[in-house]
Amino acid sequence: ILTTAQLFADRLEDSADPAVARAAPKLVGSITRAVSLCEATLAFGKAEEPPPRLTRFPIAALATEVAEGEGLGADTAAGGLVTCLIDIAPNLMLRADREQLYRVLSNLIRNARQAIETTGEAGTIEIAAGEGEAEWWIRVGDTGPGLPPRAREHLFAAFQGSTRRGGTGLGLTIAAELVRGHGGRLDLLRTDAEGTEFMIHLPKDATLALDTSED
């Protein structure tokens, strides 16, 4: 199904309609990520998640891209229930696998958006990042209703930690594994009636094969 969608999306880049031509690269990128996610999900039980390919890139640009991919960009959030705030210095660089970190952030932001939308009331997602001497950190917080008890109990357990009906519970499990692959960790800082906060910790001394190219 995704391969067919990918073939049609590729043709859209040659469209004479300027709006279609501008939107096509984002559509192609989304489908490519969907293919990668399906492959990773199928390989999860075989522990075949590829090792990170580390590059240096600005985290603010990635956070903006993820927000736009979840329909929370500056041009799409107006009038919606959910507002996304990005509190990251534009020049803050970190070293990680950009595609894998995209998947981690996308999962956290999607969960936060869905949690807020279930309340039927307006809410906010905030993405912040910074660095210390030993690590980079990224915090994703929301003003949603908090995680239900069952989800807290099995938060990072495959097929058990889903917070919504019909979910597989694989999202946070894979996200945590991707962060561990960087030598870091994904923590739940808090979850209560005021909202939920996750923190990603990425060590600066990760002893992984470094791809020195930069985005």
MARFIVEX-208629 format. One line per 3 residues: number of its first residue (from 1); for each residue x negated, y negated, z negated of N, C-alpha, C, CB. Coordinates in steps of 0.02 Angstrom, whole numbers, plus 50000, padded with zeros to 5 digits. Last residue first. Glycine has a CB too. Layout:
BEGIN
NUM) X:Y:Z:X:Y:Z:X:Y:Z:X:Y:Z | ...
//
This chain:
BEGIN
215) 48812:49110:49590:48872:49092:49628:48871:49018:49643:48936:49110:49589 | 48647:49171:49614:48694:49130:49577:48753:49114:49622:48661:49065:49551 | 48540:49313:49591:48577:49268:49633:48628:49231:49591:48611:49305:49690
212) 48481:49407:49510:48460:49337:49500:48497:49289:49546:48386:49331:49511 | 48546:49529:49418:48549:49505:49486:48536:49430:49482:48620:49521:49521 | 48469:49626:49298:48492:49558:49314:48489:49545:49388:48451:49507:49277
209) 48514:49762:49206:48482:49743:49269:48511:49676:49292:48493:49797:49324 | 48513:49718:49031:48544:49748:49090:48507:49725:49152:48619:49730:49095 | 48508:49685:48886:48455:49717:48925:48486:49755:48983:48411:49764:48881
206) 48560:49532:48823:48582:49595:48852:48528:49623:48898:48649:49587:48889 | 48541:49417:48750:48483:49461:48759:48503:49529:48787:48448:49470:48693 | 48657:49350:48730:48611:49322:48780:48552:49369:48794:48585:49255:48756
203) 48815:49435:48717:48747:49420:48693:48702:49394:48748:48716:49483:48663 | 48974:49378:48706:48927:49403:48756:48856:49386:48733:48942:49373:48826 | 49133:49400:48641:49064:49386:48623:49018:49418:48675:49047:49412:48551
200) 49294:49335:48645:49244:49374:48682:49175:49352:48660:49253:49367:48760 | 49436:49337:48545:49369:49308:48555:49325:49358:48592:49337:49287:48488 | 49609:49291:48538:49556:49340:48551:49490:49303:48561:49574:49383:48614
197) 49752:49250:48447:49687:49228:48471:49640:49288:48480:49656:49176:48423 | 49925:49206:48445:49873:49258:48445:49808:49228:48473:49895:49319:48488 | 50052:49127:48339:50018:49144:48401:49964:49196:48392:49988:49082:48431
194) 50127:49110:48227:50103:49049:48259:50066:49063:48325:50057:49012:48212 | 50152:49233:48173:50208:49197:48203:50188:49134:48240:50258:49180:48149 | 49997:49310:48225:50051:49297:48177:50106:49259:48212:50024:49257:48115
191) 49837:49363:48237:49901:49366:48270:49955:49360:48217:49910:49432:48312 | 49661:49336:48264:49721:49330:48224:49782:49342:48267:49726:49261:48189 | 49555:49393:48337:49542:49349:48281:49602:49343:48235:49523:49280:48306
188) 49504:49536:48405:49567:49502:48390:49555:49459:48329:49626:49553:48379 | 49360:49541:48511:49391:49542:48444:49459:49509:48445:49345:49508:48393 | 49249:49626:48607:49312:49589:48612:49348:49596:48545:49357:49614:48671
185) 49071:49615:48630:49131:49644:48599:49190:49596:48608:49119:49658:48524 | 48925:49665:48727:48964:49620:48683:49023:49655:48652:48987:49560:48722 | 48860:49730:48825:48827:49729:48759:48864:49686:48709:48757:49705:48766
182) 48934:49739:48935:48888:49682:48933:48848:49681:48868:48926:49617:48941 | 49017:49841:48901:48966:49854:48952:48915:49799:48958:48999:49865:49019 | 49105:49777:48818:49054:49820:48787:48999:49836:48837:49085:49886:48762
179) 49184:49718:48917:49144:49675:48873:49089:49716:48840:49189:49642:48820 | 49242:49834:48971:49201:49791:49014:49157:49745:48972:49245:49749:49060 | 49314:49880:48860:49258:49921:48887:49212:49878:48931:49285:49980:48928
176) 49409:49781:48845:49361:49792:48791:49301:49832:48816:49395:49829:48733 | 49477:49800:48967:49445:49736:48952:49392:49744:48899:49497:49684:48930 | 49528:49928:48950:49477:49917:49001:49441:49852:48989:49509:49918:49071
173) 49617:49898:48844:49567:49951:48837:49510:49941:48887:49599:50020:48847 | 49701:49801:48895:49655:49782:48842:49600:49834:48832:49693:49771:48777 | 49764:49887:48998:49732:49822:49011:49681:49803:48959:49784:49770:49015
170) 49832:50002:48965:49763:50009:48988:49727:49942:48992:49761:50042:49055 | 49964:50000:48936:49919:49992:48880:49846:49999:48900:49935:50043:48827 | 50062:50006:49031:50023:50066:49019:49979:50061:48958:49981:50082:49080
167) 50232:49944:49015:50160:49935:49020:50122:49999:49004:50137:49879:48974 | 50364:49967:48987:50341:49983:49054:50266:49973:49063:50377:49942:49104 | 50378:49834:48873:50409:49894:48901:50385:49905:48973:50486:49889:48899
164) 50224:49776:48800:50287:49765:48835:50313:49831:48864:50279:49712:48891 | 50103:49801:48747:50146:49756:48708:50213:49744:48743:50111:49689:48696 | 50011:49953:48736:50052:49907:48776:50098:49866:48731:50093:49945:48828
161) 49925:50046:48678:49925:49977:48653:49967:49929:48693:49857:49953:48651 | 49921:50171:48735:49958:50163:48673:49966:50091:48652:49924:50201:48618 | 49839:50189:48844:49908:50213:48851:49948:50206:48786:49907:50285:48872
158) 49693:50176:48744:49722:50186:48810:49792:50217:48806:49677:50231:48853 | 49680:50058:48617:49686:50130:48632:49722:50138:48699:49724:50167:48575 | 49671:49933:48562:49623:49950:48614:49624:50024:48632:49552:49931:48593
155) 49784:49933:48472:49771:49879:48518:49726:49898:48576:49741:49822:48481 | 49869:50002:48385:49835:50039:48439:49810:49990:48493:49883:50091:48471 | 49917:49908:48294:49889:49971:48270:49848:50007:48322:49945:50016:48246
152) 49970:49806:48371:49911:49792:48330:49877:49857:48309:49931:49752:48268 | 50080:49870:48428:50025:49848:48472:49962:49834:48431:50046:49786:48511 | 50159:49889:48315:50134:49947:48352:50075:49928:48396:50190:49978:48394
149) 50191:49754:48274:50149:49799:48232:50120:49858:48271:50190:49825:48175 | 50171:49635:48411:50212:49679:48368:50167:49728:48330:50264:49717:48410 | 50081:49480:48406:50087:49549:48429:50131:49590:48383:50018:49581:48435
146) 50159:49317:48427:50116:49365:48393:50128:49436:48418:50127:49362:48318 | 50235:49230:48503:50264:49256:48442:50220:49304:48403:50328:49291:48458 | 50117:49102:48564:50171:49151:48570:50193:49178:48502:50150:49208:48614
143) 50019:49012:48590:50069:48994:48539:50129:49040:48543:50091:48921:48549 | 49852:49080:48606:49917:49061:48632:49963:49043:48573:49947:49117:48675 | 49678:49085:48658:49731:49082:48608:49797:49060:48639:49712:49034:48553
140) 49524:49143:48686:49588:49137:48720:49643:49140:48667:49599:49193:48775 | 49354:49099:48689:49414:49109:48648:49477:49097:48690:49413:49062:48585 | 49195:49157:48711:49253:49132:48747:49314:49149:48704:49259:49163:48819
137) 49021:49131:48686:49086:49154:48662:49141:49121:48703:49094:49137:48587 | 48853:49190:48699:48906:49148:48724:48971:49175:48696:48907:49147:48803 | 48718:49204:48576:48774:49228:48617:48814:49171:48647:48819:49272:48575
134) 48614:49150:48501:48611:49221:48519:48665:49243:48567:48614:49262:48458 | 48636:49015:48480:48569:49037:48497:48568:49107:48526:48524:49033:48437 | 48795:48990:48562:48749:48982:48506:48681:49005:48528:48773:49021:48443
131) 48923:48911:48660:48866:48955:48652:48828:48938:48588:48819:48949:48712 | 49093:48919:48720:49034:48884:48695:48977:48934:48689:49049:48851:48627 | 49265:48890:48764:49202:48927:48768:49145:48885:48741:49188:48950:48841
128) 49442:48916:48776:49385:48877:48755:49323:48921:48759:49394:48849:48682 | 49603:48903:48829:49541:48939:48841:49484:48894:48822:49535:48963:48916 | 49768:48917:48773:49707:48878:48773:49647:48924:48783:49700:48838:48707
125) 49936:48905:48816:49878:48949:48814:49816:48905:48816:49878:49001:48873 | 50093:48861:48744:50027:48842:48771:49977:48898:48764:50002:48780:48735 | 50270:48851:48783:50213:48868:48743:50148:48851:48779:50214:48942:48726
122) 50449:48843:48776:50385:48819:48802:50328:48838:48755:50387:48742:48813 | 50548:48993:48762:50530:48925:48742:50461:48907:48770:50530:48918:48666 | 50572:49125:48782:50616:49078:48816:50602:49006:48799:50686:49093:48801
119) 50496:49226:48734:50530:49184:48685:50581:49138:48717:50480:49144:48645 | 50432:49282:48841:50485:49321:48809:50525:49280:48759:50454:49382:48775 | 50333:49190:48873:50394:49191:48914:50450:49231:48882:50378:49219:48983
116) 50232:49224:48783:50267:49160:48776:50334:49162:48813:50223:49102:48801 | 50195:49349:48835:50219:49344:48765:50258:49280:48755:50160:49346:48716 | 50150:49316:48962:50209:49358:48955:50238:49354:48885:50192:49430:48972
113) 50035:49240:48928:50091:49209:48965:50155:49250:48957:50073:49204:49040 | 49957:49338:48863:49979:49278:48827:50039:49246:48862:49922:49228:48820 | 49934:49428:48968:49970:49450:48908:49998:49391:48869:49923:49491:48863
110) 49863:49342:49053:49927:49371:49075:49968:49394:49014:49915:49430:49124 | 49749:49318:48977:49793:49262:48994:49862:49288:49016:49762:49218:49049 | 49692:49446:48968:49710:49410:48908:49760:49354:48922:49647:49380:48876
107) 49673:49477:49106:49714:49519:49063:49738:49481:49001:49676:49582:49042 | 49586:49376:49145:49651:49382:49177:49698:49423:49134:49644:49414:49246 | 49472:49404:49070:49510:49343:49056:49580:49347:49086:49473:49283:49085
104) 49436:49528:49132:49446:49523:49060:49491:49462:49044:49379:49517:49023 | 49420:49492:49266:49470:49542:49247:49486:49538:49173:49446:49612:49265 | 49313:49402:49256:49378:49380:49283:49433:49427:49261:49375:49375:49361
101) 49215:49489:49216:49239:49440:49168:49305:49410:49191:49187:49385:49157 | 49197:49559:49336:49221:49594:49277:49249:49546:49224:49165:49636:49246 | 49150:49455:49417:49212:49490:49434:49240:49527:49374:49200:49539:49492
98) 49030:49416:49353:49085:49369:49362:49151:49404:49376:49069:49321:49420 | 48940:49479:49229:48968:49501:49292:49031:49460:49304:48982:49580:49291 | 48839:49344:49161:48884:49401:49155:48901:49426:49225:48948:49382:49116
95) 48787:49206:49079:48762:49261:49120:48805:49322:49108:48687:49277:49105 | 48847:49035:49091:48833:49098:49056:48811:49151:49105:48895:49122:49016 | 48847:48859:49073:48831:48918:49113:48824:48979:49067:48766:48907:49155
92) 48934:48714:49067:48916:48772:49026:48908:48833:49070:48970:48785:48972 | 48976:48602:49134:48907:48624:49147:48886:48684:49105:48859:48567:49136 | 49105:48573:49089:49095:48593:49158:49026:48622:49172:49107:48534:49204
89) 49157:48641:48934:49113:48593:48968:49098:48617:49039:49047:48584:48928 | 49324:48680:48906:49257:48706:48920:49217:48653:48956:49261:48772:48963 | 49471:48704:48881:49426:48661:48843:49354:48689:48848:49448:48657:48768
86) 49615:48708:48966:49547:48734:48970:49500:48684:48937:49526:48747:49044 | 49781:48757:48944:49731:48706:48930:49662:48738:48931:49745:48671:48862 | 49930:48792:49022:49863:48818:49008:49814:48760:49001:49840:48866:49065
83) 50099:48813:48978:50046:48766:48997:49979:48796:48977:50056:48696:48963 | 50252:48886:49021:50184:48896:48994:50136:48844:49022:50159:48966:49008 | 50372:48859:49084:50371:48867:49012:50301:48863:48983:50403:48933:48993
80) 50358:48730:49212:50360:48798:49187:50359:48800:49111:50302:48838:49214 | 50339:48599:49251:50407:48623:49249:50413:48694:49222:50437:48620:49316 | 50181:48633:49316:50232:48581:49303:50302:48612:49304:50227:48525:49355
77) 50094:48731:49358:50120:48736:49290:50177:48687:49276:50064:48724:49241 | 50042:48712:49484:50097:48759:49478:50129:48759:49409:50073:48828:49493 | 49932:48631:49488:49984:48618:49538:50044:48664:49531:49955:48625:49606
74) 49847:48679:49391:49874:48611:49383:49932:48598:49430:49818:48560:49394 | 49895:48853:49365:49852:48799:49388:49886:48732:49381:49831:48811:49460 | 49957:48970:49332:49953:48918:49281:49906:48862:49300:49931:48948:49215
71) 49959:49088:49403:50013:49040:49414:50015:48984:49363:50078:49075:49413 | 49849:49165:49388:49907:49184:49347:49964:49134:49353:49886:49190:49274 | 49758:49097:49466:49780:49164:49488:49840:49189:49450:49724:49212:49480
68) 49737:48986:49386:49772:48978:49450:49799:49045:49475:49726:48946:49502 | 49664:49050:49284:49728:49017:49269:49769:49007:49332:49715:48949:49235 | 49551:49091:49356:49594:49141:49325:49663:49110:49311:49563:49168:49260
65) 49497:48966:49392:49517:49013:49444:49565:49066:49416:49455:49048:49474 | 49466:48914:49265:49514:48880:49308:49541:48927:49362:49482:48818:49341 | 49368:49006:49226:49430:49001:49187:49485:48966:49228:49417:48961:49122
62) 49269:48978:49322:49301:49043:49321:49367:49040:49283:49254:49096:49289 | 49235:48847:49286:49262:48860:49353:49297:48927:49356:49206:48858:49406 | 49184:48869:49158:49243:48827:49167:49276:48840:49235:49224:48753:49160
59) 49067:48943:49173:49126:48977:49148:49190:48936:49158:49117:48994:49075 | 48957:48946:49307:48993:48902:49260:49058:48935:49238:49008:48834:49292 | 48836:49081:49308:48889:49042:49339:48923:48999:49286:48940:49088:49375
56) 48718:49206:49344:48733:49146:49305:48785:49105:49343:48668:49104:49292 | 48750:49384:49342:48730:49323:49376:48746:49265:49330:48767:49315:49446 | 48739:49559:49332:48735:49495:49298:48712:49438:49343:48689:49500:49238
53) 48846:49680:49352:48795:49647:49392:48791:49575:49368:48811:49651:49470 | 48882:49814:49238:48888:49744:49258:48830:49723:49304:48890:49698:49197 | 48917:49979:49301:48881:49934:49257:48885:49862:49282:48807:49955:49251
50) 49086:50037:49336:49017:50022:49356:48983:49975:49307:49017:49991:49426 | 49171:50164:49255:49169:50092:49263:49097:50072:49280:49193:50055:49197 | 49193:50298:49236:49156:50279:49295:49156:50204:49307:49183:50314:49356
47) 49258:50388:49147:49206:50342:49123:49162:50319:49181:49163:50377:49069 | 49367:50455:49185:49303:50486:49203:49244:50443:49182:49300:50498:49277 | 49474:50378:49153:49466:50440:49115:49400:50475:49130:49522:50486:49130
44) 49458:50276:49251:49448:50262:49180:49434:50326:49141:49509:50228:49151 | 49481:50282:49385:49417:50309:49362:49409:50306:49286:49360:50272:49394 | 49601:50219:49398:49598:50290:49416:49534:50322:49389:49601:50298:49491
41) 49560:50090:49361:49610:50125:49321:49607:50200:49334:49681:50099:49335 | 49472:50057:49463:49447:50062:49395:49495:50101:49350:49435:49992:49366 | 49561:50055:49572:49504:50102:49572:49477:50112:49501:49448:50077:49617
38) 49644:49951:49531:49671:50018:49541:49616:50071:49539:49710:50023:49608 | 49551:49846:49531:49584:49865:49469:49613:49935:49474:49638:49814:49451 | 49518:49838:49667:49466:49854:49618:49497:49878:49553:49421:49794:49606
35) 49644:49799:49717:49613:49862:49739:49560:49885:49689:49580:49854:49809 | 49656:49676:49655:49705:49728:49641:49678:49797:49660:49771:49714:49678 | 49552:49605:49714:49549:49620:49642:49597:49675:49623:49564:49556:49601
32) 49604:49598:49843:49540:49633:49831:49533:49651:49757:49481:49588:49853 | 49716:49520:49819:49726:49589:49841:49662:49629:49830:49746:49592:49915 | 49654:49400:49784:49698:49433:49736:49708:49507:49755:49766:49398:49733
29) 49585:49367:49902:49548:49379:49840:49590:49416:49789:49525:49314:49811 | 49693:49348:49989:49645:49401:50002:49606:49418:49939:49596:49380:50058 | 49750:49235:49927:49788:49297:49933:49742:49356:49944:49839:49292:49991
26) 49647:49143:49941:49669:49162:49874:49709:49227:49875:49712:49106:49843 | 49640:49134:50083:49583:49160:50044:49602:49180:49973:49529:49108:50041 | 49775:49081:50115:49754:49148:50133:49694:49173:50092:49736:49150:50206
23) 49800:48948:50090:49822:48997:50040:49793:49066:50052:49898:49001:50040 | 49751:48884:50203:49722:48868:50138:49739:48920:50085:49747:48799:50115 | 49831:48939:50303:49759:48950:50306:49725:48935:50239:49728:48906:50361
20) 49955:48888:50264:49944:48961:50262:49869:48976:50261:49977:48995:50324 | 49932:48752:50287:49951:48775:50220:49938:48850:50212:50024:48759:50204 | 49906:48747:50427:49854:48729:50378:49869:48754:50308:49846:48654:50376
17) 49941:48867:50544:49974:48827:50492:49922:48810:50438:50035:48865:50461 | 49874:48955:50619:49870:48885:50640:49903:48839:50590:49903:48876:50709 | 49780:49085:50538:49844:49051:50552:49832:48978:50572:49890:49054:50492
14) 49676:49161:50500:49672:49132:50567:49735:49094:50585:49658:49186:50618 | 49713:49215:50380:49660:49165:50379:49652:49130:50446:49594:49197:50359 | 49802:49316:50407:49830:49251:50389:49777:49196:50390:49862:49254:50321
11) 49731:49432:50422:49753:49397:50483:49779:49327:50468:49809:49438:50519 | 49715:49474:50291:49656:49453:50328:49676:49413:50390:49615:49514:50349 | 49844:49516:50260:49819:49455:50229:49758:49428:50266:49801:49467:50155
8) 49852:49636:50329:49895:49581:50350:49869:49514:50322:49967:49593:50328 | 49755:49710:50257:49749:49701:50329:49790:49642:50353:49770:49765:50366 | 49809:49709:50127:49745:49677:50140:49735:49663:50215:49688:49722:50114
5) 49924:49784:50142:49930:49714:50124:49866:49676:50139:49948:49706:50049 | 49862:49908:50168:49905:49877:50218:49913:49802:50205:49975:49910:50219 | 49799:49926:50044:49759:49922:50105:49798:49889:50161:49736:49992:50126
2) 49906:49937:49957:49862:49878:49952:49819:49870:50014:49818:49882:49890 | 49958:50060:50000:50000:50000:50000:49956:49937:50000:50047:50000:49939
//
